Amino acid sequence: MAAFEGPGTARMLEVVRGLTAPADGTLAACTWVPPAGEGVCGVCHGSAPPGRGRCFTCFRTAGQVSLPAGLVVPISLYRTGDDLWRLLRRYKDGRDAEGRRGMRRRLARLLSQFLRFHLACIAPGASSGWSITGVPPTRRREDARPLDRTIRLAPWLRRRHLRTLRTVRAPEHNEASDSAFEVIGDVSGRELLLVDDTFTTGASVQSAASALQLAGARVLAVVVLGRVVNPRAAPDAAGLWEAARARRFRLDACCIGHGGREGGS
């Protein structure tokens, strides 16, 4: 299915096809993300202890940087070993180059459609000159910068895409840092939508967001393709996962706006 451009029938046709007939199985691999509230972290939308607004990992990693991200929006939850987990691993580490390209196309379509629906509620104050940028990889691999390549597969996102960061020192698990990434070029005054493929503890996301904001950029929001959940880790996580799986995943609903509002230009 060709990527759409601009407003009107062609754009809606891609969205409708993606919602009603996801032939590649991407939407079937996705899991609903609950809105922030009791038992749901107000940052990452993973499980939070009763009476707490944030999970421990978000409390920790956001507190380790100078200017943490204020809004994180996962498109889907996933468990290790699930179909989305395989997709998010193999689009960058799969042995077959053609297979990696196919997986990038699937993820680009997911991101593009999600942002068409929800950009208006994710970044309501964004100017017409906003840009999109990816969190760079934290280790070397044969297929360099796979997330950037994925974003650029959607023509309307390619026009807005900027490479803004390079990895200096990969953030450790649960250890965010202002100096983990270095800003490339001048981002002062830029409005940026920051994208990452997965969210575990938030160390990479918070490190990247802080580096950009310390350099003068405004990070509108962080969108992550998948937020990992481990139902075996604690009863809170198990309850969150069961509740999420009980709801049908819809691309026209998100954890921020909850409804089907479309955005983008």
Legacy VTK file of the C-alpha trace (Angstrom):
# vtk DataFile Version 3.0
C-alpha trace
ASCII
DATASET POLYDATA
POINTS 265 float
0.000 0.000 0.000
1.492 3.327 -1.018
2.096 5.970 1.615
-0.304 8.883 1.476
0.430 12.552 0.962
-1.635 15.541 2.008
-5.269 15.803 3.099
-8.375 14.320 1.591
-9.588 10.985 0.305
-6.184 9.387 -0.286
-5.087 10.016 3.282
-8.293 8.668 4.789
-8.166 5.650 2.510
-4.831 4.567 3.932
-6.065 5.031 7.477
-9.248 3.043 6.851
-7.340 0.242 5.156
-4.903 0.093 8.046
-7.713 -0.115 10.583
-9.896 -2.623 8.802
-7.516 -4.868 6.908
-4.004 -4.922 8.389
-2.728 -7.617 6.042
0.780 -7.530 7.492
-0.468 -8.246 11.021
1.079 -5.166 12.617
-2.087 -3.878 14.268
-2.970 -7.376 15.433
0.372 -7.417 17.269
-0.424 -4.190 19.137
-1.929 -3.867 22.605
-4.057 -0.999 23.913
-2.270 1.564 26.126
-4.317 2.772 29.116
-4.505 6.468 30.011
-2.689 7.711 33.117
-4.572 7.145 36.336
-4.714 4.888 39.349
-2.230 2.062 38.763
-0.969 3.580 35.496
2.220 5.677 35.362
1.610 9.258 34.314
4.821 9.278 32.259
5.248 5.933 30.477
1.785 4.355 30.967
3.265 1.233 32.480
2.118 -0.018 35.880
2.502 2.237 38.924
2.132 1.331 42.604
-1.222 2.164 44.204
-1.435 5.822 45.122
1.624 6.762 43.078
1.520 8.914 39.954
4.694 7.462 38.466
6.411 4.086 38.306
9.767 3.679 40.016
11.797 3.643 36.796
10.277 6.895 35.517
10.728 8.530 38.918
14.374 7.506 38.828
15.372 8.197 35.214
13.498 11.518 34.987
15.260 12.639 38.155
18.708 11.859 36.756
18.610 14.464 33.968
18.286 18.231 33.974
15.340 18.588 31.582
13.320 15.366 31.328
10.584 14.733 28.787
7.218 15.931 30.000
5.071 13.691 27.819
5.693 10.112 26.681
3.133 8.498 24.370
3.468 4.773 23.666
1.586 3.494 20.617
1.369 -0.029 22.045
2.274 -2.134 25.042
4.080 -5.422 24.465
5.626 -8.364 26.302
9.010 -9.950 25.612
8.464 -12.763 23.132
5.267 -11.336 21.620
4.812 -10.506 17.938
5.478 -6.794 18.432
8.629 -7.594 20.405
9.873 -9.696 17.483
9.077 -6.918 15.027
10.861 -4.275 17.107
13.931 -6.504 17.419
14.142 -7.842 13.890
13.571 -4.566 12.053
17.081 -3.656 13.184
18.759 -6.980 14.041
17.164 -9.443 11.616
19.644 -11.491 9.590
17.935 -10.926 6.260
18.242 -7.418 4.757
15.014 -7.686 2.771
13.194 -8.878 5.872
14.469 -5.850 7.806
13.239 -3.541 5.041
9.784 -5.107 5.168
9.609 -4.680 8.926
10.679 -1.057 8.652
7.835 -0.464 6.201
5.372 -1.975 8.669
6.596 0.188 11.534
6.685 3.315 9.358
3.053 2.751 8.410
2.117 2.284 12.077
3.897 5.478 13.144
2.569 7.498 10.212
-1.039 6.475 10.765
-0.819 6.995 14.514
0.514 10.518 14.110
-2.130 11.366 11.495
-4.757 10.595 14.097
-3.145 11.926 17.256
-0.650 14.695 16.576
-3.295 17.275 17.474
-3.694 15.891 21.004
-0.030 14.945 21.505
1.334 18.358 20.513
-1.579 20.821 20.436
0.652 23.889 20.548
3.052 22.868 17.798
3.829 25.390 15.079
3.715 24.488 11.394
7.509 24.168 11.435
7.793 21.229 13.842
10.294 18.471 13.073
10.617 14.795 13.934
13.800 13.156 15.203
14.784 9.714 16.448
16.709 8.512 19.481
19.933 7.131 17.967
20.982 3.506 18.470
22.984 2.811 21.604
25.116 0.070 20.066
26.699 -0.549 16.693
24.898 -2.820 14.262
25.116 -3.794 10.610
22.036 -1.746 9.705
23.029 1.686 11.044
20.344 4.070 12.358
17.356 1.814 11.572
14.861 4.078 13.344
15.809 7.089 11.203
15.458 4.936 8.081
12.041 3.811 9.297
10.756 7.337 9.953
11.890 8.461 6.503
9.815 5.790 4.757
6.723 7.944 5.333
7.015 10.838 2.820
5.264 13.418 4.993
7.572 12.549 7.924
10.675 12.460 5.710
10.158 16.132 4.902
10.160 16.949 8.622
12.901 14.544 9.699
16.130 15.789 11.302
19.105 13.882 12.651
19.840 15.727 15.861
21.756 13.332 18.112
24.639 10.923 18.193
25.448 8.436 20.939
28.411 9.330 23.129
27.952 6.749 25.866
25.044 4.355 25.821
22.780 4.880 28.858
22.871 1.978 31.282
19.684 0.230 32.383
17.875 2.640 34.718
20.684 5.204 34.384
19.836 8.348 32.385
22.396 11.087 31.761
22.593 14.555 30.223
25.791 13.524 28.443
24.761 10.167 26.954
23.943 11.832 23.618
25.548 14.745 21.806
23.464 17.210 19.812
24.416 17.514 16.138
24.027 21.004 14.713
21.937 23.909 15.949
18.551 22.920 17.393
17.935 26.127 19.309
14.293 27.134 18.944
13.363 23.907 17.136
10.084 22.165 18.005
10.844 18.451 17.979
8.768 15.308 18.169
11.156 12.711 19.579
10.620 9.067 18.568
12.058 5.853 19.990
11.266 2.277 19.093
10.935 0.889 22.599
10.639 2.059 26.194
11.887 -0.096 29.062
13.180 2.128 31.865
13.195 5.443 30.018
16.959 5.949 30.346
17.519 6.514 26.611
14.394 8.638 26.120
15.102 10.912 29.079
18.787 11.238 28.167
17.915 12.212 24.585
15.146 14.615 25.594
17.344 16.361 28.124
20.256 16.746 25.692
17.978 18.348 23.109
16.310 20.701 25.571
19.630 21.749 27.107
20.668 22.714 23.553
17.630 24.973 23.248
15.095 22.743 21.507
11.512 22.287 22.639
10.593 18.599 22.834
6.874 18.540 22.114
6.456 14.913 23.149
8.135 11.527 22.970
6.360 8.872 20.915
7.508 5.284 21.414
6.400 2.415 19.207
6.258 -0.054 22.079
6.329 0.108 25.875
7.534 -3.205 27.317
5.536 -4.733 30.178
6.594 -7.719 32.291
3.462 -9.274 33.830
5.633 -11.667 35.857
7.491 -8.865 37.584
4.699 -7.820 39.967
0.934 -8.093 40.492
0.601 -4.443 39.366
2.149 -5.236 35.993
0.076 -8.402 35.610
-3.134 -6.497 36.280
-2.220 -3.759 33.838
-1.443 -6.294 31.118
-4.674 -8.234 31.630
-6.720 -5.034 31.483
-4.898 -3.863 28.362
-5.335 -7.168 26.550
-9.039 -7.144 27.368
-9.469 -4.025 25.232
-9.317 -4.164 21.435
-6.460 -2.118 20.031
-7.615 0.722 17.800
-5.344 3.082 15.961
-7.857 5.917 16.384
-7.509 5.815 20.184
-4.451 6.830 22.191
-3.498 7.061 25.845
-3.573 10.886 25.764
-6.620 11.967 23.761
-8.418 8.594 24.030
-10.500 9.285 20.878
-10.048 9.412 17.112
-8.677 12.856 16.397
-6.545 13.206 13.354
-3.514 15.458 13.032
-0.655 16.200 10.681
-0.183 18.147 7.534
LINES 1 266
265 0 1 2 3 4 5 6 7 8 9 10 11 12 13 14 15 16 17 18 19 20 21 22 23 24 25 26 27 28 29 30 31 32 33 34 35 36 37 38 39 40 41 42 43 44 45 46 47 48 49 50 51 52 53 54 55 56 57 58 59 60 61 62 63 64 65 66 67 68 69 70 71 72 73 74 75 76 77 78 79 80 81 82 83 84 85 86 87 88 89 90 91 92 93 94 95 96 97 98 99 100 101 102 103 104 105 106 107 108 109 110 111 112 113 114 115 116 117 118 119 120 121 122 123 124 125 126 127 128 129 130 131 132 133 134 135 136 137 138 139 140 141 142 143 144 145 146 147 148 149 150 151 152 153 154 155 156 157 158 159 160 161 162 163 164 165 166 167 168 169 170 171 172 173 174 175 176 177 178 179 180 181 182 183 184 185 186 187 188 189 190 191 192 193 194 195 196 197 198 199 200 201 202 203 204 205 206 207 208 209 210 211 212 213 214 215 216 217 218 219 220 221 222 223 224 225 226 227 228 229 230 231 232 233 234 235 236 237 238 239 240 241 242 243 244 245 246 247 248 249 250 251 252 253 254 255 256 257 258 259 260 261 262 263 264
